């Protein structure tokens, strides 16, 4: 989610902490309250209420974000290297993660899943460059408080009920409707929240890594204070799909061939051959046959596996003790092997009904259906972006909300990719859904997208907004969400008679009022 929210000022200014320590503690307690059920990073008393964060936009490329933050304090420059999604997969918001890294309270720079290696490398580069600006020694990491069961640090155990395909024959996609049983947990959720899934990796990939290092997988290894079988650690504890730069540096020290060692060192600097840019651990081990890693050193060099977040696609009022997800299985070919998305293919391919899955609920920060049941909602969610809006519509129907609902949905082909078609058409027939606009890009020569349908309906859309409707977007941050926002601004100019500057101010005001909300990734 990409809601920009200030970090609460929880620690008093008079408390005996440095500025850096106070900033980190504010972020820590905000995150802790978030996993306990409060909204992460939301307060009416912001530490810096007037601070502008122009780089906090997921549609901007990293060089643009860094340029916007170059004259700001170090924490903000580090923040500009994050993916700007505030998704929570790292256990922080972008702002609080940057503050924790700068203060020294967080040493792991590989926690930003959407930012990947680009973020990790840039954080290291910035820290080295900004070190002369640090006042005093870095803060020591603060021991974590005992986390409640059902939080990111102590996930609850849900049971997989089903993961059935939503696409029909002829589709080029594999989107699954995932149902998880919460009966044995105390988890609760609201429409607009997300679920974090701690996935297990492709067992064939793990077996191939074990074969390459000459291990059976039954070896007991020390990991985070526990003795665990090596196979379990590789399956569910460390990231072997995206080896860290530290891992490449470690492998270089274990290479008996000097040329291979130099190539691994170059890869760690981001300078290696193109075919290994996105290499997983098996790729590296096979490409450099002289490497013979020690197990303790290898496990220490690998990043911890981060959870994968999915927007909730159900209302707890409609499905008590269940949570539903809409998951697109990611598969691609590289280096003569088929690769699989860690979270998506775990749910679609590897987990079976009855399997226990560690999960937690990531509370939304501001993203949810209108609190006023009389308010109208305009929802734009192509592809898997439909997920939260299925939850919204179930929620509003269960509450008996009288406000009108308008859905923009799109995908490739109506015959194969109209996700939840039966339920959506039933909502329309029964008057739960007052207007439905569809955009299937490959059903005609000229590709049509949801933003095109918005432009076609500009007059009515503007009327709804003028009458107080809430506007929601869910989906791709880089392209779709930006195109939708550009279209919304154009409608404000054309239908509302505003200048481009006035349209931008109007949209900013809509966001501050909670009537323009985005769940983007």
C-alpha positions in Angstrom: 0.0 0.0 0.0 1.2 3.5 -0.8 -0.6 5.7 1.6 1.7 8.4 2.8 1.4 8.7 6.6 3.5 10.6 9.1 5.3 8.7 11.9 3.6 9.4 15.3 5.5 11.3 18.0 5.2 8.8 20.8 8.4 9.4 22.7 8.3 12.8 24.4 10.8 15.5 23.3 12.0 15.6 26.9 12.9 11.9 27.1 16.7 11.3 27.5 17.3 10.1 23.9 19.2 11.6 20.9 17.2 12.7 17.9 18.1 9.5 16.0 17.2 7.3 19.0 13.9 9.1 19.5 13.0 8.8 15.7 13.8 5.1 15.8 11.8 4.5 19.0 8.8 6.4 17.5 9.0 4.1 14.4 9.4 1.0 16.5 6.4 1.6 18.7 4.3 2.6 15.6 5.1 -0.7 14.0 4.5 -2.6 17.3 1.1 -0.9 17.7 0.4 -1.8 14.1 0.9 -5.5 14.6 -1.3 -5.2 17.7 -4.2 -3.9 15.7 -3.6 -0.2 15.4 -2.9 1.6 12.2 0.8 1.8 11.4 2.2 5.3 11.3 -1.1 7.1 11.7 -1.7 9.9 14.2 -3.1 13.4 14.3 0.1 14.6 16.0 2.8 14.1 13.5 6.5 14.6 14.4 7.0 16.8 11.3 3.4 17.6 10.1 4.5 20.1 7.4 7.3 18.0 5.9 6.9 17.4 2.2 8.1 14.0 0.9 8.0 14.4 -2.9 10.0 11.2 -3.5 7.4 9.1 -1.8 5.8 8.1 -5.0 6.2 4.5 -6.3 5.8 5.6 -9.9 9.1 7.5 -9.8 12.4 5.8 -10.8 15.1 5.6 -8.1 17.3 8.3 -9.7 14.3 10.7 -9.7 13.6 9.9 -6.0 17.2 10.4 -5.0 17.4 13.7 -6.8 14.3 15.0 -5.0 15.8 14.0 -1.6 19.4 14.9 -2.2 19.4 18.1 0.0 17.4 16.5 2.8 18.7 14.9 6.0 20.3 11.5 5.7 17.2 9.6 6.9 15.2 11.0 4.0 17.9 10.2 1.5 17.8 6.6 2.7 14.0 6.7 2.5 14.2 7.7 -1.2 16.1 4.4 -1.9 13.1 2.4 -0.7 10.3 1.2 -3.1 7.9 3.8 -1.6 5.0 1.2 -1.3 4.7 1.3 2.5 3.8 -2.4 2.0 4.9 -3.5 5.5 6.8 -6.6 4.3 9.9 -5.3 5.9 8.2 -4.8 9.2 8.3 -1.0 8.9 7.0 1.9 6.8 9.5 3.3 4.3 10.1 6.3 6.6 10.6 4.3 9.8 12.8 1.7 8.1 15.1 4.5 6.8 15.2 6.0 10.3 16.0 2.7 11.9 18.8 2.0 9.4 20.4 5.5 9.9 20.2 5.3 13.7 21.9 1.9 13.6 18.9 0.2 15.3 18.3 -1.9 12.1 21.3 -3.5 10.5 19.5 -5.6 7.8 19.4 -3.6 4.5 17.8 -6.5 2.6 14.3 -6.2 4.0 12.7 -4.2 1.2 11.2 -7.0 -0.9 9.8 -4.8 -3.8 13.0 -2.7 -3.9 15.2 -5.8 -4.1 18.9 -5.6 -4.7 18.6 -2.1 -6.2 17.5 -0.8 -2.8 19.9 -2.9 -0.8 22.9 -1.7 -2.8 21.8 1.9 -2.8 21.4 1.9 1.0 24.9 0.6 1.5 26.3 3.2 -1.0 24.4 6.0 0.7 25.4 4.9 4.2 29.0 5.0 3.3 28.7 8.4 1.7 26.6 9.9 4.5 28.7 8.5 7.4 30.6 11.8 8.0 27.2 13.4 8.8 26.4 11.0 11.6 26.5 12.7 15.0 27.7 10.2 17.7 27.9 6.5 17.5 25.1 4.5 15.9 22.5 3.3 18.3 22.7 -0.3 19.4 19.9 -2.5 18.1 17.0 -2.4 20.5 15.9 -5.9 21.6 12.5 -6.8 20.2 9.6 -7.0 22.6 7.8 -10.3 22.8 5.5 -10.1 19.8 1.9 -11.3 20.1 0.8 -14.5 18.3 -0.5 -13.5 14.9 2.0 -10.8 14.3 4.8 -10.7 11.7 7.3 -12.0 14.3 5.0 -14.7 15.6 2.7 -15.6 12.7 -0.5 -17.6 13.3 -1.1 -20.9 11.6 -3.9 -20.9 9.1 -5.0 -23.9 7.1 -5.2 -24.0 3.3 -8.7 -24.9 2.1 -8.4 -24.4 -1.6 -6.5 -22.5 -4.3 -8.6 -22.9 -7.4 -8.1 -21.2 -10.8 -10.1 -18.1 -11.7 -9.1 -18.0 -15.4 -10.9 -20.0 -18.0 -9.3 -22.1 -20.9 -7.6 -19.8 -23.4 -6.0 -17.5 -20.8 -2.3 -16.8 -20.7 -2.5 -16.3 -16.9 -2.9 -18.5 -13.8 -4.8 -16.5 -11.1 -5.9 -18.4 -8.1 -8.7 -17.8 -5.5 -7.0 -18.9 -2.3 -9.1 -19.7 0.8 -7.5 -19.9 4.2 -9.3 -21.2 7.3 -8.7 -19.1 10.4 -10.7 -21.3 12.8 -7.6 -22.3 14.9 -6.3 -18.7 15.1 -7.4 -15.5 16.8 -6.8 -13.4 13.7 -9.3 -10.7 12.7 -9.2 -8.5 9.7 -11.1 -5.6 8.0 -11.7 -5.0 4.3 -8.7 -3.2 3.0 -6.1 -5.1 5.1 -3.5 -7.5 3.7 -2.3 -10.9 4.6 1.4 -11.7 5.0 2.3 -15.2 4.0 5.5 -17.0 5.0 6.1 -19.2 2.0 8.2 -22.2 1.4 10.4 -22.4 -1.6 10.2 -24.7 -4.6 11.3 -28.1 -3.1 12.9 -29.1 -6.4 15.1 -26.0 -6.2 16.1 -26.8 -2.6 16.9 -30.4 -3.5 19.1 -29.2 -6.4 21.0 -26.9 -4.0 21.5 -29.7 -1.5 22.8 -32.0 -4.3 25.3 -29.3 -5.4 26.7 -28.7 -2.0 26.8 -32.5 -1.2 24.3 -32.4 1.6 21.3 -34.7 2.4 19.2 -31.9 4.0 18.9 -33.8 7.3 22.1 -32.2 8.7 21.2 -30.2 11.8 22.4 -26.6 11.6 22.4 -23.7 14.0 20.0 -21.0 12.8 18.8 -18.0 14.9 19.5 -19.8 18.2 17.8 -23.1 17.1 19.0 -26.4 15.8 17.1 -27.1 12.6 17.4 -29.5 9.6 19.2 -27.9 6.7 16.4 -28.7 4.4 13.9 -26.8 6.6 16.2 -23.7 6.7 16.6 -23.6 2.9 12.9 -24.2 2.4 11.5 -21.6 4.7 14.1 -19.4 6.5 16.6 -18.0 4.0 16.3 -16.4 0.5 18.0 -18.6 -2.0 16.0 -17.1 -4.9 17.7 -13.7 -4.6 21.2 -14.2 -3.1 22.5 -11.2 -1.4 25.7 -9.4 -2.3 27.2 -10.7 0.9 26.4 -14.2 -0.3 28.3 -13.6 -3.6 31.2 -12.2 -1.6 31.2 -15.2 0.6 31.1 -17.6 -2.4 34.1 -15.7 -3.9 36.1 -16.6 -0.7 35.2 -20.3 -1.2 36.1 -20.4 -4.9 39.3 -22.4 -5.7 39.5 -20.9 -9.1 40.8 -17.3 -9.0 39.0 -16.2 -12.2 35.7 -17.5 -10.7 36.4 -15.6 -7.5 36.9 -12.3 -9.4 33.7 -12.8 -11.4 31.7 -13.4 -8.1 33.2 -10.2 -6.6 32.1 -8.3 -9.7 28.6 -9.7 -9.4 28.5 -8.5 -5.8 29.2 -5.0 -7.1 26.4 -5.4 -9.7 28.9 -5.7 -12.6 28.6 -9.3 -13.5 27.5 -10.9 -16.8 23.9 -10.2 -17.9 22.8 -13.9 -17.7 23.6 -13.9 -14.0 22.0 -10.6 -13.0 18.9 -12.3 -11.7 20.7 -15.5 -10.7 19.4 -17.6 -7.8 21.7 -19.6 -5.5 21.6 -22.7 -7.8 22.6 -20.6 -10.8 25.6 -19.3 -9.0 26.7 -22.7 -7.7 26.4 -24.2 -11.1 28.1 -21.3 -12.9 31.1 -21.5 -10.6 31.9 -25.1 -10.1 35.1 -24.5 -8.0 33.0 -23.0 -5.2 32.7 -25.3 -2.2 30.8 -23.3 0.5 30.7 -24.2 4.2 27.1 -24.6 5.4 27.4 -22.2 8.4 29.1 -19.5 6.3 26.5 -19.9 3.5 23.5 -19.6 5.8 25.0 -16.6 7.5 25.5 -14.8 4.2 22.0 -15.4 2.8 19.3 -12.9 3.6 16.3 -13.9 5.7 13.2 -14.8 3.7 10.7 -12.0 3.9 6.9 -12.6 3.9 4.8 -11.9 0.8 1.8 -9.6 1.1 -1.5 -10.1 -0.6 -4.6 -7.8 -0.5 -7.5 -9.5 1.2 -10.3 -10.4 -1.2 -13.1 -11.1 1.3 -15.1 -9.6 4.1 -15.1 -11.3 7.4 -18.8 -10.5 7.7 -19.4 -12.6 4.6 -16.9 -15.3 5.4 -16.5 -15.7 9.2 -13.3 -17.5 10.1 -12.0 -17.4 6.5 -9.8 -15.1 4.6 -9.6 -15.1 0.8 -6.8 -13.9 -1.5 -6.5 -13.4 -5.3 -3.0 -14.6 -6.3 -1.4 -14.6 -9.7 1.0 -17.5 -10.0 4.3 -16.1 -11.4 6.4 -18.5 -13.6 9.1 -17.7 -16.1 12.0 -19.4 -17.9 15.7 -18.4 -17.3 18.9 -20.2 -17.9 17.1 -23.2 -19.2 15.0 -23.6 -16.0 11.5 -22.7 -15.1 11.4 -20.3 -12.2 8.6 -19.8 -9.8 7.4 -16.9 -7.7 8.1 -17.7 -4.0 4.7 -16.8 -2.5 2.4 -17.2 -5.5 3.6 -20.6 -6.6 3.8 -21.8 -3.0 0.1 -21.2 -2.7 -0.7 -22.3 -6.3 1.6 -25.3 -6.7 3.3 -26.6 -3.6 1.0 -26.1 -0.7 -1.9 -28.6 -0.6 -5.4 -28.4 1.0 -5.0 -29.1 4.7 -1.4 -27.7 4.9 -0.7 -25.3 7.7 0.5 -21.9 6.5 2.1 -19.2 8.8 0.4 -15.9 8.2 -0.3 -12.5 9.8 -2.7 -9.7 9.1 -1.1 -6.4 7.9 -3.5 -3.6 8.9 -4.1 -1.0 6.3 -3.2 2.6 6.9 -6.3 4.3 5.6 -7.3 2.0 2.8 -10.8 0.7 3.3 -14.4 1.2 2.2 -16.2 4.4 3.2 -17.0 4.5 6.9 -20.2 6.4 5.8 -22.5 3.7 4.4 -24.3 6.5 2.5 -21.1 7.5 0.6 -20.5 6.3 -3.0 -17.4 4.3 -3.9 -15.6 4.3 -7.3 -13.2 1.4 -7.5 -10.5 0.8 -10.2 -9.0 -2.6 -10.0 -7.8 -4.4 -13.2 -6.4 -8.0 -12.9 -5.6 -9.0 -9.4 -6.3 -5.4 -8.4 -9.9 -6.6 -8.0 -9.0 -8.3 -4.7 -9.8 -5.6 -2.2 -12.8 -4.4 -4.1 -14.4 -7.9 -3.9 -13.9 -7.4 -0.2 -15.3 -3.9 -0.3 -18.5 -5.0 -2.1 -19.0 -8.0 0.2 -18.5 -5.7 3.2 -20.9 -3.0 1.9 -23.5 -5.6 1.0 -23.2 -7.2 4.5 -23.6 -3.8 6.2 -26.6 -2.9 4.0 -24.7 0.2 2.8 -27.0 2.5 0.7 -24.1 4.3 -1.0 -23.6 3.6 -4.7 -20.8 1.4 -6.0 -19.0 1.8 -9.4 -16.4 -0.7 -10.5 -13.8 -0.4 -13.3 -12.3 -3.8 -14.1 -10.1 -5.0 -16.9 -7.8 -7.7 -18.1 -6.8 -9.4 -21.4 -9.8 -11.4 -22.6 -13.3 -11.4 -21.3 -13.9 -15.0 -22.2 -10.9 -16.2 -20.1 -9.9 -13.4 -17.7 -13.0 -11.9 -16.2 -12.1 -12.7 -12.6 -15.1 -13.3 -10.3 -17.5 -12.7 -13.3 -20.5 -14.6 -11.8 -20.3 -12.8 -8.5 -19.8 -9.4 -10.1 -22.6 -9.8 -12.5 -24.9 -11.0 -9.7 -24.0 -7.9 -7.7 -25.0 -5.8 -10.7 -28.3 -7.6 -11.2 -29.2 -7.1 -7.6 -28.3 -3.5 -7.4 -25.3 -3.8 -5.1 -23.1 -2.7 -8.0 -24.7 0.4 -9.6 -22.3 0.7 -12.5 -19.7 -1.6 -14.1 -17.2 -0.6 -16.8 -15.0 -3.3 -18.4 -11.8 -3.0 -20.4 -10.4 -6.2 -22.0 -7.3 -5.1 -23.8 -7.1 -8.0 -26.3 -10.7 -8.3 -27.4 -10.2 -5.8 -30.2 -7.4 -4.4 -32.4 -7.0 -1.3 -30.3 -6.0 -2.0 -26.8 -8.4 -0.6 -24.2 -7.6 -0.1 -20.5 -9.5 1.0 -17.4 -8.2 4.6 -17.8 -9.8 4.7 -21.3 -13.1 3.7 -19.8 -12.7 6.4 -17.1 -12.2 9.0 -19.8 -15.3 7.8 -21.7 -17.3 8.2 -18.5 -15.7 11.5 -17.5 -18.8 13.5 -17.0 -20.6 11.0 -14.8 -17.4 10.2 -12.9 -16.9 13.9 -12.2 -20.5 14.2 -11.0 -20.0 11.3 -8.6 -16.8 12.9 -7.2 -18.5 16.3 -6.8 -21.3 14.6 -4.9 -18.8 13.1 -2.4 -17.8 9.8 -3.8 -14.6 8.0 -2.6 -12.1 7.0 -5.3 -10.0 3.8 -5.0 -7.2 2.3 -7.1 -5.5 -1.1 -6.7 -2.8 -2.6 -8.8 0.4 -1.9 -10.6 2.1 1.3 -9.2 4.5 1.9 -12.1 2.1 2.1 -14.9 -1.6 1.5 -14.3 -2.0 3.5 -11.1 0.0 6.4 -12.6 -2.2 6.3 -15.8 -5.3 6.3 -13.7 -4.1 9.3 -11.7 -3.2 11.2 -14.8 -6.7 10.5 -16.2 -8.3 11.7 -13.0 -6.3 14.9 -13.2 -7.3 15.4 -16.8 -11.0 14.9 -15.9 -10.6 17.5 -13.2 -9.3 19.9 -15.8 -11.8 19.1 -18.6 -15.0 18.5 -16.5 -14.2 20.7 -13.5 -12.7 23.7 -15.3 -9.5 23.6 -13.2 -6.0 24.5 -14.3 -3.4 21.6 -14.1 -2.1 23.1 -10.9 -5.6 23.5 -9.4 -6.4 19.9 -10.4 -3.3 18.6 -8.6 -4.3 20.6 -5.5 -7.8 19.3 -5.7 -6.5 15.7 -5.9 -4.2 16.3 -2.9 -7.1 17.6 -1.0 -9.1 14.5 -1.9 -6.3 12.3 -0.6 -6.0 14.2 2.7 -9.8 13.9 3.2 -9.4 10.1 2.8 -11.5 10.1 -0.5 -8.6 9.2 -2.8 -6.9 6.0 -1.7 -4.4 3.6 -3.4 -3.3 0.1 -2.7 -0.5 -0.3 -5.2 2.4 -2.7 -5.6 
